[in-house]
Structures are given as C-alpha cells and as structure tokens.
C-alpha cells in the first residue's frame, strides 16, 4: 500500500460563524435568517476596537470586510445588524460536522474549528474521491443545515487550494494535471502559506502569478528566501508530502449509512447493503480494539420517513458475523413489505475496550474461531486494500 496515491479532501465551512449563529436563532423560533440580511458577527459595538469576525453576502456587497472594526463597517453599511459570537455553540456545530465525517474516515485533521482535512486513501472502497466529496457536501447541507466547500486532491496543499476556489457550497478538484489551468493562473498572493511581507520581493523579481513562481529556477528562489523559498517553490508546483495529522480517539460509537442510488423494495437486497455496512463498521471497531454492546439499524423511505430499531447483544463483540445476525433480526422486525427504502444505516454503541472483557466470555470455542477469522480478513484488507477482500453476498452499492 506504500505506493498508493493519496486521496485527500479539505472541508471548509462557508461563513461558519454567521451560518452557525443563524441556525441557532432559527431553532429558537426566529423568523429571519441572518444569512439573508446585512449582518455580521462581531464583538462589543460600543468599543471602537470591536471587529468583524464574519459577514453576510449582503454586507460583503456593501464593502464590509472581515477584520475591520465594527465602526468602519457601520460607515459602509448603516443598516448593519451585529450579533455576538458564541464559542460553545460553534464548537457544538463543529463537533457535529466532525462526527458526520467520521462516517467516512477515521483519519481527520481538525485544521481549525471550521476546517478539516480527510485522508480517504483507505476508505473509498468501490467509490471515487470526487463522488464522496459530493455526497459529503449534500449530507452536510441536508443534515446539519449549513454549507461547505470541498477541495479534492492528492495532497493537503492542493485540496486546501481547491476548497478556496469559487464559493459557497461548491466541490472543486485540483489534481496534478489541473495545476497549470486552475492554480498557476492565480495571483501569487493566493498561494497557501505565503506571507504579505514576501509579496513585494516576489513582485520585484517579476513574479506576479503562482505560475511565475513555479517556473522560476528553484536555486534562485532558495538563495533569495532560504528554506521558506524551497517551500514556496514546492507549493507553487503542487508538491506537498505532509500527512493528515489525525488523533485516533476512542469513539463512543461507530456507524455508517448510505443513500441508495435508487429505491429498494426487496428485503434481500436491503440485507446485502446492511452486510456491506456491517463489514465497514466492524472493521473500524476492531481497528480501535473495541467491542460493541448495542446494535442500531436505521431505514429511511423515499418519503423521508425514518425508522430505527436497536437491541443489546447477548455479549459484547466485534464479530461481523454476530453483529450482522442481530442487524438482520432488527431489519426484519421494522421493515414492512413493499416499502421503498432509500437509506440504510447501522450504528454500534455501548463500546468498551477489548481489555475490559472478562476471560470467561471467551470460553466459547466458536467465539474464538470467529474472532480469529475476522482478524485474518482485516490483515488481508490492510495488506491488499479494503475493497480487494470482501464477503460473499455483499452488494456493490457504492
């Protein structure tokens, strides 16, 4: 797996502070969406030092800029409405986004409260990176109530640059072959990690665009700017080998769901989708070295009606076989024949560390055999790639 091309996404919440404040106000019964009026998020307006932290599109059109004082903003936009920020609320919305993204990969770097890098390299299964980006974009909007830009690339730099293209609510790719047409034409000031103090020196060298910098002799740039010069030159050429710096936290639950490309009426087909999802979540469960106590199955009809059933396992386990068996039982209890299903999901809760299990729970030889089988399958997936090894009967729904 060492030579596999990396698959990276950068998620950037559009106008995060204003959007999240708007969502909270609407939830409290407010009729006006502050995203649709001349509004900003700022500090104490009675102090001339209070600054604009976020602005609506209508305020932006009046010339209001992030970082300027509220006094200056009011001069440009007399009808401006100012709302205070709420860090705890923003953290709540940020965590909701993070938890949704955990359904796609465990390798998430929280770059800031409203930005994340995702390493999808080992998590695409049978899908493409661009398709996953569009799926995430749609789910964030429908399930969380705000929009994101998503950059799609093979490294963090290009993903970050791509997410800054046209906003809001867009998905942009920036693959290596797209660099000349999409990135080199941009002003050099838009290159990631380029400081304002560096710009006059670049301009004096005749460097106005990112392409100008990319085509300059590397030695000359290093001589002028030192180590930072090398970084600038590499970035201008789309070179970035940095890793997605994720913290592998112990989760409280693991789950996944899939919106189907078409309605399914046949319970056998739903079971095949459920098997694929069960295999994914139990694979992740075992990677955390944990067991689940509770299985929850979710269904959504084509009329957007949601149903869910959950049940406690006889004993905590990470076994794909036993968890899928209980998931099938839950599905049979809740599914009504002839119902058109559009979404299928499974979630495992009541997680405990494997080390917490008492030895007596392993006295059943079948449990030991099943755990060893799952371990072998996981090792094969890690060695040859997740989608190379699969269980019989699993539908290719992605």
C-alpha positions in Angstrom: 0.0 0.0 0.0 3.1 2.3 0.2 2.9 3.5 -3.4 -0.9 4.1 -3.4 -1.8 7.6 -4.5 -3.2 9.5 -1.6 -6.9 10.6 -1.7 -7.4 13.9 0.3 -10.4 16.1 1.0 -10.4 19.6 2.6 -13.7 20.6 4.1 -14.3 24.3 4.7 -17.5 25.6 6.3 -18.9 28.5 4.4 -19.1 31.6 6.6 -19.1 29.4 9.6 -19.7 31.8 12.5 -22.6 33.6 10.7 -24.1 30.3 9.5 -24.0 28.6 12.9 -25.4 31.7 14.6 -28.2 31.8 12.0 -29.0 28.1 12.6 -29.2 28.6 16.4 -31.5 31.6 16.0 -33.8 29.8 13.6 -34.0 26.9 16.0 -35.1 29.3 18.8 -38.0 30.5 16.7 -36.5 33.5 14.9 -38.2 34.1 11.6 -35.3 36.0 9.9 -32.3 34.1 8.6 -29.4 36.5 9.3 -27.5 35.0 6.3 -30.1 36.8 4.1 -29.7 40.3 5.6 -26.9 42.8 6.1 -25.4 41.2 9.2 -22.1 40.5 10.8 -20.7 38.5 13.8 -18.6 40.9 15.9 -17.6 42.0 19.4 -18.9 44.8 21.6 -20.0 47.5 19.2 -19.7 50.2 22.0 -16.0 49.7 21.7 -14.4 51.1 18.6 -11.9 48.2 18.7 -14.6 45.6 18.2 -14.0 43.8 14.8 -16.0 41.9 12.2 -15.5 38.2 12.6 -17.9 37.1 9.8 -20.2 38.8 7.4 -23.3 38.0 5.3 -23.2 38.2 1.5 -25.3 41.4 1.5 -22.9 43.0 4.0 -20.0 42.0 1.8 -21.6 43.6 -1.2 -21.7 46.9 0.8 -17.9 46.6 1.2 -17.8 45.2 4.7 -14.6 43.2 5.3 -13.6 40.6 7.9 -11.1 42.0 10.3 -12.2 45.7 10.1 -13.7 47.5 13.1 -17.5 47.5 13.5 -17.3 51.3 13.4 -15.8 51.2 9.9 -18.3 48.5 8.8 -21.2 50.7 10.1 -20.0 53.6 8.0 -20.2 51.4 4.9 -23.5 49.7 5.8 -25.7 51.9 8.1 -28.4 49.2 8.4 -25.9 46.6 9.5 -27.1 44.2 12.3 -24.4 43.0 14.7 -24.6 39.6 16.5 -22.3 38.4 19.2 -20.3 35.2 18.7 -20.8 32.1 20.8 -17.8 29.8 21.0 -19.6 27.0 22.7 -22.3 27.0 20.0 -19.6 27.0 17.3 -17.8 24.1 19.0 -21.1 22.2 19.1 -21.7 22.6 15.3 -18.0 21.8 14.6 -18.3 18.6 16.6 -21.5 17.6 14.6 -19.6 18.1 11.4 -16.7 16.0 12.7 -19.0 13.2 13.8 -20.6 13.1 10.4 -17.2 13.0 8.7 -16.2 10.1 11.0 -18.7 8.0 9.0 -16.3 8.3 6.0 -12.8 8.0 7.6 -11.1 7.9 10.9 -8.2 10.0 9.6 -9.4 13.5 10.2 -7.2 16.5 11.0 -9.2 19.4 12.6 -7.2 22.2 11.0 -9.4 24.8 12.7 -12.9 25.0 14.2 -14.4 25.2 10.7 -11.9 23.3 8.6 -10.9 19.6 8.3 -8.5 17.5 6.2 -9.7 14.0 5.5 -7.4 11.2 4.4 -9.7 8.9 2.3 -7.0 6.7 0.8 -8.0 3.5 2.6 -11.7 4.3 2.8 -13.0 4.8 -0.7 -13.9 1.1 -1.2 -15.5 1.0 -4.6 -16.2 4.7 -5.0 -14.3 7.7 -6.3 -13.0 10.6 -4.3 -15.0 13.2 -6.2 -18.2 11.2 -5.6 -17.6 11.1 -1.9 -17.0 14.8 -1.9 -20.3 15.5 -3.5 -22.0 13.1 -1.1 -20.5 14.8 2.0 -21.4 18.2 0.6 -25.0 17.2 0.2 -25.3 15.5 3.6 -23.8 18.4 5.5 -26.4 20.7 3.8 -29.3 18.4 4.4 -28.5 17.0 7.8 -26.6 19.9 9.5 -28.2 22.9 7.9 -25.1 24.7 6.6 -22.9 24.5 3.5 -19.3 23.6 2.9 -16.7 23.9 0.1 -14.8 20.8 -0.5 -11.4 20.6 -2.2 -10.5 17.3 -3.8 -6.8 16.4 -4.5 -3.9 14.0 -3.9 -2.3 16.1 -1.2 -3.3 18.6 1.5 -1.9 21.7 -0.2 -3.9 21.1 -3.4 -7.0 20.2 -1.5 -6.8 23.4 0.6 -6.2 25.5 -2.6 -9.2 23.8 -4.3 -11.6 24.5 -1.5 -10.8 28.2 -1.8 -12.0 28.4 -5.4 -15.5 29.8 -6.1 -17.8 29.8 -3.0 -20.2 28.9 -1.5 -21.4 25.3 -1.5 -19.1 24.0 -4.1 -16.9 21.0 -4.8 -13.6 21.7 -6.7 -10.8 19.3 -7.7 -7.2 20.2 -8.1 -5.3 17.2 -9.4 -1.7 17.5 -10.7 -2.8 17.7 -14.4 -5.1 20.6 -13.5 -2.4 22.8 -11.8 -1.5 24.8 -14.9 -5.1 25.8 -15.8 -6.5 26.1 -12.3 -3.7 27.2 -10.0 -0.8 28.8 -12.0 -3.2 31.4 -13.4 -4.0 32.7 -9.8 -2.2 35.8 -8.3 0.9 34.6 -6.3 -0.7 36.2 -3.2 -3.3 33.4 -3.2 -0.6 30.7 -2.7 -1.1 28.9 0.7 1.3 30.0 3.4 2.7 33.0 1.5 3.1 36.0 3.8 2.3 39.6 2.9 5.9 40.7 3.6 7.1 38.3 0.9 4.9 39.7 -1.9 6.9 42.9 -2.6 10.1 40.9 -3.0 8.4 38.5 -5.4 6.9 41.4 -7.4 10.4 42.9 -7.7 11.5 39.6 -9.3 8.8 39.8 -11.9 6.7 37.1 -10.1 3.0 38.1 -10.3 1.3 34.7 -10.6 1.7 31.3 -8.9 2.8 30.0 -12.4 5.6 32.6 -12.5 6.9 31.3 -9.2 6.6 27.7 -10.3 8.7 28.3 -13.4 11.4 30.2 -11.7 14.7 28.5 -11.0 14.5 26.7 -7.7 18.1 27.6 -6.7 17.4 31.3 -7.3 14.3 31.2 -5.0 16.1 29.3 -2.3 19.1 31.8 -2.4 16.7 34.7 -2.0 14.3 33.3 0.6 16.2 30.4 2.2 14.2 27.3 3.5 10.9 29.2 3.1 11.9 29.7 -0.6 12.0 26.0 -1.1 8.6 25.6 0.5 7.1 28.3 -1.7 8.6 26.8 -4.9 7.4 23.3 -4.0 3.9 24.6 -3.1 3.7 26.6 -6.4 4.4 23.3 -8.2 1.8 21.4 -6.2 4.4 19.4 -4.2 3.3 18.6 -0.6 4.1 15.3 1.2 2.7 16.3 4.6 0.4 13.8 6.3 -3.1 14.3 7.6 -2.3 14.7 11.4 -5.2 12.9 13.0 -5.7 11.9 16.6 -7.0 8.4 16.9 -9.5 8.9 19.7 -11.5 6.1 21.3 -15.1 6.6 19.9 -18.3 6.3 21.9 -20.0 4.7 18.9 -19.2 3.9 15.3 -21.7 3.9 12.4 -22.2 4.3 8.7 -25.2 4.8 6.4 -25.7 5.0 2.6 -28.2 6.9 0.5 -29.1 4.4 -2.3 -29.0 5.4 -6.0 -32.5 4.1 -6.4 -35.3 2.8 -4.2 -35.1 -0.8 -2.9 -38.2 -2.8 -2.2 -36.7 -6.2 -1.7 -35.6 -7.1 1.8 -32.9 -9.4 0.5 -31.3 -6.5 -1.3 -31.5 -4.4 1.8 -29.8 -7.2 3.7 -26.9 -7.1 1.2 -26.5 -3.4 1.8 -26.7 -3.9 5.5 -23.9 -6.6 5.3 -21.6 -4.2 3.4 -22.2 -1.5 6.1 -21.8 -4.0 8.9 -18.5 -5.1 7.5 -17.3 -1.5 7.3 -18.3 -0.6 10.9 -17.0 -3.8 12.5 -13.7 -3.3 10.6 -13.4 0.1 12.2 -14.5 -1.2 15.6 -11.7 -3.8 15.5 -9.2 -1.2 14.4 -9.9 0.6 17.7 -9.5 -2.7 19.6 -13.1 -2.4 21.0 -16.3 -4.3 21.4 -19.9 -3.2 20.9 -22.8 -3.8 23.3 -25.7 -2.3 21.2 -26.7 -2.6 17.5 -28.9 0.0 16.0 -30.3 -0.2 12.4 -31.8 2.8 10.6 -34.0 3.0 7.5 -35.3 6.0 5.5 -38.1 5.7 3.0 -38.4 7.5 -0.3 -40.8 9.8 1.5 -38.1 10.7 4.1 -39.7 8.9 6.9 -37.1 7.5 9.4 -37.3 4.3 11.4 -34.8 2.7 13.7 -34.6 -0.3 16.0 -31.9 -1.2 18.4 -31.1 -4.2 20.7 -28.4 -5.2 23.1 -26.1 -8.0 22.1 -26.0 -11.1 24.3 -22.3 -10.4 25.0 -20.0 -7.6 23.7 -18.4 -8.4 20.5 -16.6 -7.1 17.4 -17.6 -10.1 15.2 -19.0 -9.2 11.8 -21.0 -12.4 11.8 -22.8 -12.0 15.1 -23.4 -8.2 14.7 -24.8 -8.8 11.2 -27.0 -11.6 12.5 -28.6 -9.2 15.1 -28.8 -6.4 12.5 -30.8 -8.7 10.2 -33.2 -9.5 13.0 -33.8 -5.8 13.7 -34.3 -5.2 9.9 -36.9 -8.0 9.7 -38.8 -6.5 12.7 -39.0 -3.0 11.3 -39.3 -3.5 7.5 -42.8 -3.6 6.0 -43.0 -5.5 2.8 -43.4 -3.2 -0.3 -41.9 -0.1 1.4 -39.5 1.8 -0.8 -36.2 2.3 1.1 -33.7 5.0 0.1 -31.3 5.0 3.1 -29.8 2.2 5.2 -27.7 2.7 8.2 -26.1 0.8 11.2 -24.6 2.1 14.4 -22.7 0.3 17.2 -22.9 1.8 20.6 -22.0 0.9 24.2 -18.4 0.5 23.2 -15.8 -0.9 25.6 -12.1 -1.7 25.3 -11.2 -5.2 24.4 -9.1 -5.4 27.6 -12.3 -4.8 29.8 -13.7 -8.2 28.7 -13.5 -11.0 31.2 -11.8 -14.2 30.1 -15.0 -16.1 30.8 -16.6 -14.6 27.8 -14.1 -16.3 25.5 -14.7 -19.8 26.8 -16.9 -20.5 23.7 -14.8 -22.0 21.0 -17.0 -20.5 18.3 -16.3 -17.0 19.6 -12.5 -17.6 19.4 -12.8 -19.0 15.9 -14.9 -16.1 14.7 -12.5 -13.6 16.2 -9.5 -15.2 14.6 -11.3 -15.3 11.2 -12.1 -11.6 11.4 -8.5 -10.9 12.3 -7.3 -12.7 9.3 -9.7 -10.8 7.0 -8.7 -7.5 8.5 -5.0 -8.3 7.9 -5.6 -9.2 4.3 -7.5 -5.9 3.8 -4.7 -3.9 5.4 -2.2 -5.7 3.1 -4.0 -5.7 -0.2 -6.6 -2.9 0.2 -10.0 -2.8 1.7 -12.0 -3.5 -1.4 -9.8 -6.4 -2.6 -11.2 -8.7 0.1 -14.9 -8.9 0.6 -17.5 -11.3 1.9 -19.7 -13.4 -0.3 -23.2 -11.9 -0.9 -22.2 -8.2 -0.5 -23.8 -5.9 -2.9 -21.7 -3.2 -4.7 -23.9 -0.3 -3.8 -21.3 2.5 -3.7 
